[in-house]
């Protein structure tokens, strides 16, 4: 028996879906966002205009690309001072993940980063509604029960998981993505493809997640090149929806070693999550396909896509401008050689534990090196 949950209360999708904010009831709403992009394209002002007739609104911004413990704690202090009963996280996966952690500690003051990894976590929020409005099509944090936080002091990214983190409402409005730069569309789109393929080759998958992941894979191969090259509304909306489908799938079935290695590099070098996943994905697939079951699943995908799926991943990455290795992504070789042992240790954490082939530091080390050097 397996319990499957695909989203919170509602998934609202389509151009103009942001207007749903105007129907929410609340007293005090806090918007959590990242840098300045959503201010520049008018999305934050539009959200405030929709919300302000119903109650007080405050904006918390400045969440970085890989949200850190310090950013969460600073945001939590602002949240406690404002006392919202509605939180609207807007932006990429980073502000949504940061808002999740803030909300967990806001709702349950006894929880903090010192005990959250060793304490049974509550499953349902009681005082705050949570709305997620992604502006990138990658992490699908808007429908998952997970947040990933970076701890620079120990060079690790760690995940917190509980149903209390899953947003009540997810809003997928492709209009918000129209100003997304092509390279961000590429990196986040390849992040979504990684989610879908790792889920599809995870032994915990079943019928529902299998079909969601496969549909997302086929859709991303079809629509990501156009989303990067043209950035029109149809392709950006389609990518939004396929990325969300991938999130629904992996939040129930799990991921794999790509994410374990990716988190290690992001924690050390602040490498964008989607970029790291995109670079690492084909190296892990080449390794995992030695397993007969994984090879069979990849063969099924290859048949559906009309060619070897691993080579198609490489071709798609090249087409949308993803570098072939992590060295070419800007990580200096001297830094990699200095940190290699710790990177290997970090890569063994998190999703590597559910890789379809059980890994050891000795077996993962050549994959880490291959992903760095492109060998």
N, C-alpha and C positions, 0 to 999 in steps of 0.2 A: 504494500500500500504506500502511496506517495501523495503528499499534499502539494498541490500546484497553485501558485498565486501569480497572476500576470501583471496586476497593477493595483492601485489603491481604489478609491471610490469611483473615479472617473478618469477617462482619457479623452481629451477634447482635441481634435486635430483638424487641420485645414487652414488655408489663408484666412486671416482675421480672427483666428481662435483666441487671440489675446483678449478680445472683447469680453470673454467670459469672466475676467476679473471684475467687471462692472456689476456682476450679479451676486458677488460674495457679501456675506454679512459678517461684520466684525466691529470691534471698538478701536483697536490699535493694530496697525499693520506695519511690519518691518520688511523692507525689500533688502535682500542680501545679494550683492553682485560683485563682479571682478574689477577690471580696469575701467577704461574710459570708452570702450567701443559702443556699449549700449547707451551711453550718454550722447555720443556723437551722432548715432543714427536715430535718436529720438525715442527709443524704446522705453527708457526709464521715465521720461516725461509722459509718454503715453500711458504707461502703467499707473503713474501717480494720478493722472487725470481721471482714470477709470476708478481708482480706489478712493480718492479724497472726498467725494460726496458721501461716503459711508462711514468715515472715521478718520482718526489721525494716522499719518503715514510718515515713516522715517526711513532713510536710505543708509544702509551700511555697505560701503564699497571697499576696494583695495585687496580683495582676495587674490592671491597669486596663482600661477599656473599649477603648482603642486602645493595645495594648502598645508600649512604647517601647524604644529601645536600652538605656537605663539599667536598666529592669526586667529585660530579658533578661540583661544582664551580671551583675546582682545575683543572679538566679536561677541563672545558670551557676556562679557562685562557690559557692553552696550545693550545687549538684549535684556539683561536683568534690569538695567536702569530704565528702559523704555516699557517693559512689561507687555509685549504684544500678545494678542490672542490669534493672530494670523501672521505667518511668515511666508513670504513669496521669494523663492530663490530664483534668480534670473542670470543666465550666462552659460558658460561651458560647464563641464562636469565639476570643475574645481569649486566655484561658489556654491553649487548644489551640495557637494560633499561637505564643504565647510559648514553650511547651514544645518545639515543633518547632525553633525557632531555638536554644534551649538545647541540645537533643540534638545538633544538627548540630555545634556547637562543642565539646560534651562528647566526642563520638566522635572528632572530628578536631581536636586542640588547635592545629594549625597554621592552622586557619581562624579568622577573626574578622571583625568588621564592616569592617575596613580593606581586606580582600582578597576577601570573599565574592562581590562583584559582578563581579570580574575574574578569578576562578579557576575552572577546570573543577571541578564539584562531584561528590563520590562518589554512587553510585546506591543503595548498600545499607549499612545499619547492620550492625555485626558484634558489638557487645558489649551492646546494650540493646534489650529489647523495649518496644514503645510501644503503649499502649492509650488510646483517646480515648472519653470519655463526655460527649457534649454535653448541656447542660441547657436550651438554647434551640434553636429550630428555624429556623435561618437560614443560617449560613455554610457548613455541611456540611464544615467543616475536618476532621472525623473520617474523610473518605474522599478528601481531596485531597492533592496533592503540593506544596502552596504554603503559604508563610507570609507575612503582610504585617506589617511592622514600621514604627512611626512614628519619625521622626527630627525631634524638635521644633526642633533647632538649625538645620535647613534647611527646616522646614515642609513635609516630604514624607513620604508613605507609600510604601515600596518593597517589592517582592515578591521573595522568594527561592524558586526552584523546583528541585526535584530529587526523584527517587523515594525518596531516603533519608528524606524528610520524611513520607511517607505512613504513617499508623498501621498497625500489624500487625492490630489488632483494633478494630473500631468497635462500640460498644454503644449501642443506641437504646432507652431505657427511658422510656416516657411517664410513668411514675409520678414521675420526677424533675422533670417539667415542671409538675406540678399546682399548685405554689406560685408559678409564674411570673406576675408582674403582667400585667394585660390590655394595657397599653401596650407592654410588652416583647414579648409574644406578637404584637402587631400589627406592630411594627417589624421583628422578626426574620422573621416570616412574609412580609412584603413584600420583605425582602431575598432570601428564597428565590425568590419570584416573579420578582424582577429577574434572578436567576441563570438561571432557566429561560427567560425570554423573551429575554434577551440571547444565550443559547446557541442558542435556536431561530432567531434572526435573524443568526447568525454564519455566514459563508461556509465555515468549516472543518467544519461539522457534517456528519454522515453518518447512516445509518439508525439505528444504535444510540442515538446521542445525541439524534437527532431524536425518537425515540419516548419516551425517558426524559424529555426536556424537556417534550414535549407532555403526557405523563401527569402530570408534576408541576404544570404550569400548570392543567390541568383539576381536579386534586385540591385545589390551594391555593384556587382560586376557590370550590370546594364547601365546604371544611372550615375555612378561616381565620376567617370570621365567627363560627362556633360556637366555635372555639378561643378567640377574644377575648371573646365575650359570656358563654359558659358555663364554659369552661375545664375541661370534663369529660375523663375519661381517654381516651375514644375519640377525641375531636377532637385532643387533644394528641399521642396516639400517631400518628394519621394525619398530622398536620403534621410530626412528626419524620421520618416515612418519606418524605413528598413532598419535604421540604427536602433529605434525603439523596440522593434521586433527581436533584434539580436539580444537586447537587454532583457526582455521578457524570458527569452530562452536560457541565457546563461545564469540568470539569478535563480533559476530552479535546478539547472543541471551542473553548473560549475564551469571552470575554465581549464587552464593547464600551464605548462612550463613557460610559454611565451610571457605570461604575466609575471611569473616569478622572476625571470631574468630582467624584464622591463622595469619592474619596481626597484630592483637593485641598482640599475643604472640611473633611474630618475632620482632615487634618494641621494646618490653620490654627486650627480652632475646637474640636477634640475632639468634633465632632458624631458621634453614634452612627452607625455604618456603615449599619445597616439603615434608620434614619430618613432619612439622606441619599439612599440609593438609592431609597427609596419616593417621596420628593418629586421627584427628578430624572427618574425613569423615563418618565412620560408626555410630558415635553418632548422627550426624546431620540427616543421613538417617533414623535412628530409630525414631527420633522426627518427621521429615517431613512426614513420611508415614502415620501418623494419618489423613492427608488430603486425601480425597478419590481420587482426581485427581492424586496426587503424587503416592499414592498406586497403582493406575492403571498403571502408567508409569513404576514403579518399577516391577510390575507383568509382563509387556511386556518384560522387560530386563531379568527377572528371567526365563521366558519361552525360550528366545533365548539362555541363558547361561546354561540351564539345572539344575537350582537350585536357591534357594533364593539369590538374588543379594547381599543383605547386608551381609549375611553369607559368600558369596564368596569373598566379599571385605575383610572381616576379615581373611579369610583363605589365600588369596593372600598376605596380609600384613605380616602375620606370616611366610609364606613361604619365602618371600624375606627379612626378618629380621627387619621389622618395629616394634618398641615397641608398646605395647597395650595402653599406656596412656602417657600424657605429663610429668608426674612425672618420668616415666621410661626413658624419652628422656633427662633427665639431669637437669630439672628445680627444684631447691630446694623448698621444701614445705614452708619454712619460707618466701622465696621470693614471692611465689604464694599467700600466705595468706596476706602478706603486700600489694601486688598490686592488689588483687582480684577485688576491686571496680573499679579501673581504667581499668583493663582488660575487665570487663563487659561493661563499657562505650565505650571503644575502639572497642569492638566486635560489637557494634551497628552501626558502621560506614561502609562505602564502600558497599560491595556486600550484606551485610545483608539486606540492603534496598530493594533488589529484591528477597529475599527469598520467596518461594512459600507460606509460612505461614508468615504473618506479625508478627514481633517480637517486644517485649518490653524488657527493662532491667530485669524485673521480670521473663519473660519467657525464656530469654536466659541464665540467671544465672545458672540454674541447668545443662544446657548443657555444659557450660564452666567448671563447677565443675566435671561433669562426664568425660569430655575429659581429665581433669588433673588427676583425681584419678583412672579412669578406672572403675567407678561404673556403 
